[in-house]
Amino acid sequence: MSLVLQMFDPVNKMTIDVFIEPKSAGERELTAFHFLKLMPISIVLASQLP
């Protein structure tokens, strides 16, 4: 099994960043890597699908 995290820009309708890692990878750790790519004025909406 794998874990997929995606950072999507809804204004420009494009994926900015994506991680595909083993299920053993920590979701919070990968999310922290996404935040490193954000601009200081960015607005973040997070959701988790079941």
C-alpha distance matrix in Angstrom:
0.0 3.8 7.1 10.0 13.6 16.6 20.3 22.5 26.3 27.7 31.2 30.5 27.7 25.4 22.2 23.3 20.2 16.5 13.7 10.3 9.0 6.5 5.7 8.9 10.9 13.5 13.7 17.4 17.7 16.1 18.4 21.3 20.8 21.1 24.3 25.8 26.1 27.9 31.7 33.8 34.9 31.4 30.5 27.0 25.6 22.2 20.3 17.0 15.7 14.8
3.8 0.0 3.8 6.6 10.1 13.1 16.8 19.2 22.9 24.6 28.0 27.3 24.6 22.1 18.8 19.7 16.5 12.8 9.9 6.7 5.6 4.5 4.6 8.1 8.8 11.2 11.1 14.8 14.8 12.8 15.0 18.0 17.2 17.4 20.8 22.2 22.3 24.3 28.0 30.2 31.3 27.9 27.2 23.8 22.7 19.4 17.9 15.0 14.3 14.2
7.1 3.8 0.0 3.8 6.7 10.1 13.6 16.2 20.0 21.7 25.2 24.7 22.2 19.9 16.4 17.1 13.9 10.4 7.8 5.7 5.2 5.8 5.0 8.2 7.5 9.0 7.8 11.5 11.9 9.7 11.5 14.7 14.3 14.2 17.3 19.1 19.3 21.0 24.7 26.8 27.8 24.4 23.6 20.1 19.0 15.8 14.5 11.8 11.7 12.3
10.0 6.6 3.8 0.0 3.8 6.6 10.3 12.6 16.4 18.2 21.6 20.9 18.4 16.0 12.6 13.6 10.7 7.1 5.6 4.6 6.5 8.7 8.8 11.7 10.2 11.1 9.0 12.2 12.6 9.4 10.6 14.0 13.1 12.2 15.5 17.4 16.9 18.4 22.1 24.5 25.2 21.7 21.0 17.7 16.8 13.9 12.9 11.0 11.1 12.7
13.6 10.1 6.7 3.8 0.0 3.8 6.9 9.8 13.5 15.5 18.8 18.5 16.4 14.1 10.6 11.0 8.3 5.6 5.2 6.7 8.6 11.4 11.2 13.5 11.0 10.9 8.0 10.2 10.8 7.5 7.5 11.0 10.4 8.8 12.0 14.2 13.7 14.9 18.6 20.8 21.5 18.0 17.3 14.0 13.4 10.8 10.5 9.6 10.7 13.2
16.6 13.1 10.1 6.6 3.8 0.0 3.8 6.2 9.9 12.1 15.2 14.7 12.7 10.4 7.0 7.7 5.9 4.3 6.5 8.8 11.6 14.7 14.9 17.2 14.6 14.3 11.3 12.9 13.4 9.9 9.0 12.2 11.1 8.4 11.5 13.6 12.2 13.0 16.5 19.1 19.3 15.7 15.2 12.4 12.0 10.3 10.6 10.8 11.9 15.1
20.3 16.8 13.6 10.3 6.9 3.8 0.0 3.8 6.9 9.7 12.4 12.2 10.9 8.9 5.9 5.5 5.1 6.2 9.0 12.1 14.6 17.9 18.1 20.0 17.0 16.2 13.1 13.6 14.1 10.9 9.0 11.4 10.5 6.9 9.3 11.5 9.6 9.7 12.9 15.6 15.7 12.0 11.8 9.4 9.8 9.3 10.8 12.2 14.0 17.4
22.5 19.2 16.2 12.6 9.8 6.2 3.8 0.0 3.8 6.1 9.0 8.8 7.3 5.9 4.3 5.6 7.2 8.7 12.0 14.7 17.6 20.8 21.0 23.2 20.5 19.7 16.5 17.1 17.8 14.6 12.7 15.0 14.1 10.4 12.2 14.4 11.9 11.3 13.7 16.5 15.8 12.1 11.6 9.9 9.9 10.3 11.5 13.4 14.7 18.4
26.3 22.9 20.0 16.4 13.5 9.9 6.9 3.8 0.0 3.8 5.6 5.7 5.5 5.4 6.1 6.5 9.5 11.8 15.3 18.2 21.2 24.5 24.7 26.8 23.9 23.0 19.7 19.8 20.5 17.6 15.3 17.0 16.1 12.4 13.3 15.2 12.2 10.8 12.3 15.1 13.7 10.4 10.3 9.8 10.4 12.1 13.8 16.4 17.8 21.6
27.7 24.6 21.7 18.2 15.5 12.1 9.7 6.1 3.8 0.0 3.8 5.6 4.6 6.8 8.6 10.1 12.9 14.7 18.1 20.6 23.6 26.7 26.5 28.9 26.3 25.2 21.7 22.0 23.2 20.3 17.8 19.9 19.4 15.6 16.3 18.6 15.9 14.1 15.2 17.5 15.5 12.2 11.2 10.9 10.5 12.6 13.7 16.5 17.5 21.3
31.2 28.0 25.2 21.6 18.8 15.2 12.4 9.0 5.6 3.8 0.0 3.8 5.5 8.1 10.7 11.5 14.9 17.3 20.9 23.6 26.6 29.9 29.9 32.2 29.4 28.3 24.9 24.8 25.8 23.0 20.4 22.0 21.4 17.6 17.9 19.7 16.6 14.6 14.7 17.0 14.6 12.0 11.6 12.5 12.9 15.6 17.1 20.1 21.3 25.1
30.5 27.3 24.7 20.9 18.5 14.7 12.2 8.8 5.7 5.6 3.8 0.0 3.8 5.6 8.9 9.8 13.4 16.0 19.7 22.3 25.6 29.0 29.6 31.9 29.0 28.4 25.2 25.5 25.9 22.8 20.8 22.4 21.1 17.4 18.3 19.5 16.1 14.8 15.2 18.0 16.2 13.7 14.1 14.7 15.3 17.5 18.9 21.4 22.4 26.1
27.7 24.6 22.2 18.4 16.4 12.7 10.9 7.3 5.5 4.6 5.5 3.8 0.0 3.8 7.1 9.5 12.6 14.3 18.0 20.2 23.6 26.8 27.2 29.8 27.3 26.8 23.6 24.3 25.0 21.7 19.9 22.0 20.8 17.2 18.6 20.2 17.0 16.1 17.2 20.2 18.5 15.5 15.2 14.9 14.7 16.2 17.0 19.1 19.6 23.2
25.4 22.1 19.9 16.0 14.1 10.4 8.9 5.9 5.4 6.8 8.1 5.6 3.8 0.0 3.8 6.3 9.3 11.1 14.9 17.1 20.6 24.0 24.8 27.2 24.6 24.5 21.5 22.4 22.6 19.2 17.8 19.9 18.2 14.8 16.7 17.9 14.6 14.4 16.1 19.4 18.4 15.3 15.6 14.9 15.2 16.1 17.0 18.7 19.2 22.8
22.2 18.8 16.4 12.6 10.6 7.0 5.9 4.3 6.1 8.6 10.7 8.9 7.1 3.8 0.0 3.8 5.8 7.3 11.1 13.5 16.9 20.4 21.2 23.6 20.9 20.9 18.0 19.1 19.1 15.6 14.6 16.7 14.9 11.6 14.1 15.3 12.3 12.8 15.2 18.6 18.3 14.9 15.3 13.8 14.2 14.3 15.2 16.5 17.2 20.7
23.3 19.7 17.1 13.6 11.0 7.7 5.5 5.6 6.5 10.1 11.5 9.8 9.5 6.3 3.8 0.0 3.8 7.1 10.7 13.8 16.8 20.5 21.6 23.4 20.3 20.0 17.5 17.9 17.5 14.1 13.1 14.5 12.3 9.1 11.3 12.0 8.7 9.6 12.1 15.6 15.8 12.8 13.9 12.8 14.1 14.4 16.1 17.6 19.0 22.4
20.2 16.5 13.9 10.7 8.3 5.9 5.1 7.2 9.5 12.9 14.9 13.4 12.6 9.3 5.8 3.8 0.0 3.8 7.0 10.4 13.2 16.9 18.1 19.8 16.7 16.7 14.4 15.2 14.4 10.8 10.5 12.1 9.6 7.0 10.1 10.7 8.3 10.2 13.4 16.6 17.5 14.4 15.4 13.6 14.7 14.0 15.5 16.3 17.8 20.9
16.5 12.8 10.4 7.1 5.6 4.3 6.2 8.7 11.8 14.7 17.3 16.0 14.3 11.1 7.3 7.1 3.8 0.0 3.8 6.8 9.8 13.5 14.7 16.7 13.9 14.5 12.3 14.0 13.3 9.5 10.0 12.4 10.1 8.2 11.9 12.8 11.3 13.2 16.7 19.7 20.6 17.3 17.7 15.3 15.6 14.1 14.8 14.7 15.7 18.4
13.7 9.9 7.8 5.6 5.2 6.5 9.0 12.0 15.3 18.1 20.9 19.7 18.0 14.9 11.1 10.7 7.0 3.8 0.0 3.8 6.2 9.9 11.5 13.2 10.4 11.5 10.0 12.1 11.0 7.3 9.2 11.5 9.3 8.9 12.6 13.4 12.8 15.2 18.8 21.5 22.8 19.7 20.0 17.2 17.4 15.2 15.6 14.7 15.7 17.8
10.3 6.7 5.7 4.6 6.7 8.8 12.1 14.7 18.2 20.6 23.6 22.3 20.2 17.1 13.5 13.8 10.4 6.8 3.8 0.0 3.8 7.1 9.1 11.4 9.6 11.6 10.7 13.7 12.8 9.5 11.9 14.5 12.6 12.5 16.2 17.0 16.6 18.9 22.6 25.3 26.5 23.2 23.3 20.3 20.0 17.5 17.0 15.4 15.6 17.1
9.0 5.6 5.2 6.5 8.6 11.6 14.6 17.6 21.2 23.6 26.6 25.6 23.6 20.6 16.9 16.8 13.2 9.8 6.2 3.8 0.0 3.8 6.4 8.0 6.3 9.1 9.4 12.5 11.2 8.9 12.0 14.2 12.7 13.6 17.0 17.7 18.0 20.5 24.3 26.5 28.1 25.0 25.0 21.9 21.7 18.8 18.3 16.3 16.7 17.5
6.5 4.5 5.8 8.7 11.4 14.7 17.9 20.8 24.5 26.7 29.9 29.0 26.8 24.0 20.4 20.5 16.9 13.5 9.9 7.1 3.8 0.0 3.8 5.3 5.7 9.1 10.3 13.6 12.7 11.2 14.4 16.5 15.6 16.8 20.0 20.8 21.5 23.9 27.6 29.7 31.3 28.2 27.9 24.6 24.0 20.8 19.9 17.3 17.3 17.3
5.7 4.6 5.0 8.8 11.2 14.9 18.1 21.0 24.7 26.5 29.9 29.6 27.2 24.8 21.2 21.6 18.1 14.7 11.5 9.1 6.4 3.8 0.0 3.8 5.4 7.8 8.7 12.3 12.4 11.4 13.9 16.4 16.4 17.3 20.1 21.6 22.5 24.4 28.2 29.9 31.3 28.1 27.3 23.7 22.8 19.3 18.0 14.9 14.9 14.3
8.9 8.1 8.2 11.7 13.5 17.2 20.0 23.2 26.8 28.9 32.2 31.9 29.8 27.2 23.6 23.4 19.8 16.7 13.2 11.4 8.0 5.3 3.8 0.0 3.8 6.4 8.9 11.7 11.2 11.4 14.3 16.0 16.2 17.9 20.3 21.4 22.9 25.0 28.7 30.1 31.9 28.9 28.4 24.9 24.3 20.8 19.9 17.1 17.6 17.0
10.9 8.8 7.5 10.2 11.0 14.6 17.0 20.5 23.9 26.3 29.4 29.0 27.3 24.6 20.9 20.3 16.7 13.9 10.4 9.6 6.3 5.7 5.4 3.8 0.0 3.8 6.4 8.9 7.8 7.7 10.9 12.4 12.4 14.2 16.7 17.6 19.2 21.3 25.0 26.5 28.3 25.5 25.3 21.9 21.7 18.4 18.2 15.9 17.1 17.2
13.5 11.2 9.0 11.1 10.9 14.3 16.2 19.7 23.0 25.2 28.3 28.4 26.8 24.5 20.9 20.0 16.7 14.5 11.5 11.6 9.1 9.1 7.8 6.4 3.8 0.0 3.8 5.4 5.2 6.4 8.7 10.0 11.1 12.9 14.7 16.1 18.1 19.7 23.3 24.3 26.1 23.4 22.9 19.5 19.4 16.0 16.0 14.0 15.9 16.2
13.7 11.1 7.8 9.0 8.0 11.3 13.1 16.5 19.7 21.7 24.9 25.2 23.6 21.5 18.0 17.5 14.4 12.3 10.0 10.7 9.4 10.3 8.7 8.9 6.4 3.8 0.0 3.8 5.5 5.2 6.1 8.7 10.1 10.8 12.6 14.8 16.3 17.4 21.0 22.1 23.5 20.6 19.7 16.2 15.7 12.3 12.3 10.5 12.6 13.5
17.4 14.8 11.5 12.2 10.2 12.9 13.6 17.1 19.8 22.0 24.8 25.5 24.3 22.4 19.1 17.9 15.2 14.0 12.1 13.7 12.5 13.6 12.3 11.7 8.9 5.4 3.8 0.0 3.8 5.5 5.0 6.2 8.9 9.9 10.6 12.9 15.1 15.8 19.2 19.7 21.3 18.7 18.0 14.7 14.9 11.8 12.7 11.8 14.7 15.8
17.7 14.8 11.9 12.6 10.8 13.4 14.1 17.8 20.5 23.2 25.8 25.9 25.0 22.6 19.1 17.5 14.4 13.3 11.0 12.8 11.2 12.7 12.4 11.2 7.8 5.2 5.5 3.8 0.0 3.8 5.4 5.1 6.7 9.0 10.1 11.2 13.7 15.3 18.7 19.5 21.7 19.3 19.4 16.4 17.2 14.5 15.7 14.9 17.6 18.8
16.1 12.8 9.7 9.4 7.5 9.9 10.9 14.6 17.6 20.3 23.0 22.8 21.7 19.2 15.6 14.1 10.8 9.5 7.3 9.5 8.9 11.2 11.4 11.4 7.7 6.4 5.2 5.5 3.8 0.0 3.8 5.3 5.1 6.6 9.0 10.3 11.8 13.6 17.3 18.8 20.7 18.0 18.1 15.1 15.7 13.1 14.3 13.5 15.9 17.6
18.4 15.0 11.5 10.6 7.5 9.0 9.0 12.7 15.3 17.8 20.4 20.8 19.9 17.8 14.6 13.1 10.5 10.0 9.2 11.9 12.0 14.4 13.9 14.3 10.9 8.7 6.1 5.0 5.4 3.8 0.0 3.8 5.3 5.1 6.5 9.0 10.5 11.3 14.9 16.1 17.6 14.8 14.5 11.4 12.2 9.8 11.5 11.6 14.5 16.7
21.3 18.0 14.7 14.0 11.0 12.2 11.4 15.0 17.0 19.9 22.0 22.4 22.0 19.9 16.7 14.5 12.1 12.4 11.5 14.5 14.2 16.5 16.4 16.0 12.4 10.0 8.7 6.2 5.1 5.3 3.8 0.0 3.8 5.4 5.1 6.7 9.4 10.4 13.7 14.4 16.6 14.4 14.8 12.4 14.0 12.3 14.6 15.1 18.2 20.3
20.8 17.2 14.3 13.1 10.4 11.1 10.5 14.1 16.1 19.4 21.4 21.1 20.8 18.2 14.9 12.3 9.6 10.1 9.3 12.6 12.7 15.6 16.4 16.2 12.4 11.1 10.1 8.9 6.7 5.1 5.3 3.8 0.0 3.8 5.4 5.3 7.3 9.6 13.1 14.7 17.1 14.8 15.9 13.8 15.6 14.1 16.4 16.7 19.4 21.7
21.1 17.4 14.2 12.2 8.8 8.4 6.9 10.4 12.4 15.6 17.6 17.4 17.2 14.8 11.6 9.1 7.0 8.2 8.9 12.5 13.6 16.8 17.3 17.9 14.2 12.9 10.8 9.9 9.0 6.6 5.1 5.4 3.8 0.0 3.8 5.4 5.6 7.1 10.9 13.0 14.7 12.0 12.8 10.6 12.5 11.4 13.8 14.8 17.5 20.3
24.3 20.8 17.3 15.5 12.0 11.5 9.3 12.2 13.3 16.3 17.9 18.3 18.6 16.7 14.1 11.3 10.1 11.9 12.6 16.2 17.0 20.0 20.1 20.3 16.7 14.7 12.6 10.6 10.1 9.0 6.5 5.1 5.4 3.8 0.0 3.8 5.3 5.3 8.6 9.8 11.9 9.6 10.8 9.2 11.8 11.4 14.5 16.1 19.2 22.1
25.8 22.2 19.1 17.4 14.2 13.6 11.5 14.4 15.2 18.6 19.7 19.5 20.2 17.9 15.3 12.0 10.7 12.8 13.4 17.0 17.7 20.8 21.6 21.4 17.6 16.1 14.8 12.9 11.2 10.3 9.0 6.7 5.3 5.4 3.8 0.0 3.8 5.7 8.4 9.9 12.8 11.4 13.4 12.5 15.4 15.2 18.2 19.6 22.5 25.3
26.1 22.3 19.3 16.9 13.7 12.2 9.6 11.9 12.2 15.9 16.6 16.1 17.0 14.6 12.3 8.7 8.3 11.3 12.8 16.6 18.0 21.5 22.5 22.9 19.2 18.1 16.3 15.1 13.7 11.8 10.5 9.4 7.3 5.6 5.3 3.8 0.0 3.8 6.7 9.6 11.8 10.0 12.5 11.9 14.8 15.1 18.0 19.7 22.3 25.4
27.9 24.3 21.0 18.4 14.9 13.0 9.7 11.3 10.8 14.1 14.6 14.8 16.1 14.4 12.8 9.6 10.2 13.2 15.2 18.9 20.5 23.9 24.4 25.0 21.3 19.7 17.4 15.8 15.3 13.6 11.3 10.4 9.6 7.1 5.3 5.7 3.8 0.0 3.8 6.5 8.2 6.2 8.9 9.0 12.4 13.5 16.8 19.1 22.0 25.2
31.7 28.0 24.7 22.1 18.6 16.5 12.9 13.7 12.3 15.2 14.7 15.2 17.2 16.1 15.2 12.1 13.4 16.7 18.8 22.6 24.3 27.6 28.2 28.7 25.0 23.3 21.0 19.2 18.7 17.3 14.9 13.7 13.1 10.9 8.6 8.4 6.7 3.8 0.0 3.8 5.5 5.3 9.0 10.6 14.2 16.0 19.5 22.2 25.1 28.4
33.8 30.2 26.8 24.5 20.8 19.1 15.6 16.5 15.1 17.5 17.0 18.0 20.2 19.4 18.6 15.6 16.6 19.7 21.5 25.3 26.5 29.7 29.9 30.1 26.5 24.3 22.1 19.7 19.5 18.8 16.1 14.4 14.7 13.0 9.8 9.9 9.6 6.5 3.8 0.0 3.8 5.7 8.9 10.9 14.7 16.7 20.4 23.2 26.4 29.6
34.9 31.3 27.8 25.2 21.5 19.3 15.7 15.8 13.7 15.5 14.6 16.2 18.5 18.4 18.3 15.8 17.5 20.6 22.8 26.5 28.1 31.3 31.3 31.9 28.3 26.1 23.5 21.3 21.7 20.7 17.6 16.6 17.1 14.7 11.9 12.8 11.8 8.2 5.5 3.8 0.0 3.8 6.7 9.8 13.3 16.0 19.7 22.8 25.9 29.3
31.4 27.9 24.4 21.7 18.0 15.7 12.0 12.1 10.4 12.2 12.0 13.7 15.5 15.3 14.9 12.8 14.4 17.3 19.7 23.2 25.0 28.2 28.1 28.9 25.5 23.4 20.6 18.7 19.3 18.0 14.8 14.4 14.8 12.0 9.6 11.4 10.0 6.2 5.3 5.7 3.8 0.0 3.8 6.4 10.0 12.6 16.2 19.3 22.3 25.7
30.5 27.2 23.6 21.0 17.3 15.2 11.8 11.6 10.3 11.2 11.6 14.1 15.2 15.6 15.3 13.9 15.4 17.7 20.0 23.3 25.0 27.9 27.3 28.4 25.3 22.9 19.7 18.0 19.4 18.1 14.5 14.8 15.9 12.8 10.8 13.4 12.5 8.9 9.0 8.9 6.7 3.8 0.0 3.8 6.8 10.0 13.4 16.9 19.8 23.2
27.0 23.8 20.1 17.7 14.0 12.4 9.4 9.9 9.8 10.9 12.5 14.7 14.9 14.9 13.8 12.8 13.6 15.3 17.2 20.3 21.9 24.6 23.7 24.9 21.9 19.5 16.2 14.7 16.4 15.1 11.4 12.4 13.8 10.6 9.2 12.5 11.9 9.0 10.6 10.9 9.8 6.4 3.8 0.0 3.8 6.3 9.9 13.2 16.2 19.6
25.6 22.7 19.0 16.8 13.4 12.0 9.8 9.9 10.4 10.5 12.9 15.3 14.7 15.2 14.2 14.1 14.7 15.6 17.4 20.0 21.7 24.0 22.8 24.3 21.7 19.4 15.7 14.9 17.2 15.7 12.2 14.0 15.6 12.5 11.8 15.4 14.8 12.4 14.2 14.7 13.3 10.0 6.8 3.8 0.0 3.8 6.7 10.4 13.2 16.6
22.2 19.4 15.8 13.9 10.8 10.3 9.3 10.3 12.1 12.6 15.6 17.5 16.2 16.1 14.3 14.4 14.0 14.1 15.2 17.5 18.8 20.8 19.3 20.8 18.4 16.0 12.3 11.8 14.5 13.1 9.8 12.3 14.1 11.4 11.4 15.2 15.1 13.5 16.0 16.7 16.0 12.6 10.0 6.3 3.8 0.0 3.8 6.9 10.2 13.4
20.3 17.9 14.5 12.9 10.5 10.6 10.8 11.5 13.8 13.7 17.1 18.9 17.0 17.0 15.2 16.1 15.5 14.8 15.6 17.0 18.3 19.9 18.0 19.9 18.2 16.0 12.3 12.7 15.7 14.3 11.5 14.6 16.4 13.8 14.5 18.2 18.0 16.8 19.5 20.4 19.7 16.2 13.4 9.9 6.7 3.8 0.0 3.8 6.6 9.8
17.0 15.0 11.8 11.0 9.6 10.8 12.2 13.4 16.4 16.5 20.1 21.4 19.1 18.7 16.5 17.6 16.3 14.7 14.7 15.4 16.3 17.3 14.9 17.1 15.9 14.0 10.5 11.8 14.9 13.5 11.6 15.1 16.7 14.8 16.1 19.6 19.7 19.1 22.2 23.2 22.8 19.3 16.9 13.2 10.4 6.9 3.8 0.0 3.8 6.5
15.7 14.3 11.7 11.1 10.7 11.9 14.0 14.7 17.8 17.5 21.3 22.4 19.6 19.2 17.2 19.0 17.8 15.7 15.7 15.6 16.7 17.3 14.9 17.6 17.1 15.9 12.6 14.7 17.6 15.9 14.5 18.2 19.4 17.5 19.2 22.5 22.3 22.0 25.1 26.4 25.9 22.3 19.8 16.2 13.2 10.2 6.6 3.8 0.0 3.8
14.8 14.2 12.3 12.7 13.2 15.1 17.4 18.4 21.6 21.3 25.1 26.1 23.2 22.8 20.7 22.4 20.9 18.4 17.8 17.1 17.5 17.3 14.3 17.0 17.2 16.2 13.5 15.8 18.8 17.6 16.7 20.3 21.7 20.3 22.1 25.3 25.4 25.2 28.4 29.6 29.3 25.7 23.2 19.6 16.6 13.4 9.8 6.5 3.8 0.0
